[in-house]
Amino acid sequence: MRFPTYRPRRVREQENLRRMVRETRLSVDHFIYPLFVVPGEGIRQEIRSMPGSFHLSVDRLLEEVKEAHDLGIPAVMLFGLPEEKDALGSSGYADDGIIPRAVAALKKAVPGVTVITDVCLCEYTSHGHCGVVEGDRVLNDPTLDLLAKASLAYVRAGADMVAPSDMMDGRVGAIREALDEAGYQETPIMAYSAKYASSFYGPFREAAESAPQFGDRRSYQLDPANALEALREVGLDVDEGADIVMVKPALPYLDVIARVKQEFGLPLAAYSVSGEYAMIRAAGRLGWLDEERVILEALTAIRRAGADLVITYFAKEAARLLERSRW
């Protein structure tokens, strides 16, 4: 048998060569670390369906973010659980709410970290939906004012970036207008532009206590079968002023990540969601796979698809693995 002149295995034989020709780089610089903030003091309670992730009171949040910052993780994303919920999610846009308090404390204690705040009402509403509800319908336009108010409350507290995740039509434009009018023209928006109505969010809904009390979110989140619609959604957010766009979830939607990157070429984030995290964690603990290598492989796949930023609950663990490995 006559072999070809080019043999691909030649550059796979040695570890150094494999590293030298590696096409996709995974670095701690790409990570955003999502965290759940709760009322109270001294609270660090593990989330049952997300082992290794915690509900944190503000004082324990500071410890967690300092540790992440020391590992080189550049940014955190905050989700809040309020003291009380109501039909309009009013604690989600109160100036003294859980997120403004956490942001102010973080910017004072860890000034070098970039603080991103999720903007949605689902954690704060008694019905668990992402907007104003009338009967069994989630109303789009009345929700926009509340999302803008929440964004302003977070930015006034010191947030470096806001990330609307509600999937209401026009919310990026409403938030951009409100920020600009208030003098925050330089504050960027990272839009959850292609957020799917996914079954991979189950553990998050437990963590954020945000499961809908009736129906589901398919009337405002994307159908998992659609990709062209995702491109249209991203285009609308770009037109309205989004600075960074996002695809969520990540691993089941690598094709969408790739298409968004190719189509728009903008900074692109991908959210490796709670279900992805829980599956890897559970299989690793059962000994069904090499958890550490799978963590790095999964995050590399998201980067390879085109994501510039990866929101991952594995951020601290992956940072430590990268520090001691030659991945």
Beta strands, then each sheet from edge to edge (+ up, - down):
strand 1: 31-37
strand 2: 44-47
strand 3: 50-56
strand 4: 75-80
strand 5: 114-119
strand 6: 132-134
strand 7: 137-139
strand 8: 161-164
strand 9: 190-195
strand 10: 244-248
strand 11: 268-272
strand 12: 309-312
sheet 1: 2+ 3- 1- 4- 5- 8-
sheet 2: 2+ 3- 1- 12- 11- 10- 9-
sheet 3: 6+ 7-
end
